[in-house]
Amino acid sequence: MAEQLADLGVIDIRDQLPRAAWSIGTRAATTSLTWHYNGPPVPVDRQIGAGLIAQLQADADWQMRPGWGGTIDGADGLMYHLVFAADGVVYQTRDLDDLLWHCAHQDGNAHGLALHVPIGVGQAPTAPQLASLFRMSQYLRTRFAIPLTRVLGHLEWKHATACPGPQL
């Protein structure tokens, strides 16, 4: 799958992001996609290139802190598999079979891929960002035989969140 993602122009930055010495685990099956956003607004210079990588490193550190998401030890790394930059570039941030705690729902976490758009409240995705999100969602739907009804925003799994915002 990694070679196929690279063939699609996806840039692998997994080795540039912090990871814990332990792992949540891997998924046995992939049956859904969940769209996410950052929540707080993301400065424009942190939505592409080196600025985005710095943002994702900070996000990973935040998610790995003890107590994050109601956990004792925090997460094992960034809780998104793919990230969609403002310029349309797609970054792979986790192995696609990694189990992530990204949507506070047993089915969504156990069977879903987390797709992240680094924008927040009051920000809209760019046209290139949306195009790459739609293109990659379609590719993943085909690859894993995921019906359109299983492409959800985070809030559709857990209603107590605004993620992924009204624009997504």
Disulfide bonds with the S-S distance in Angstrom:
none
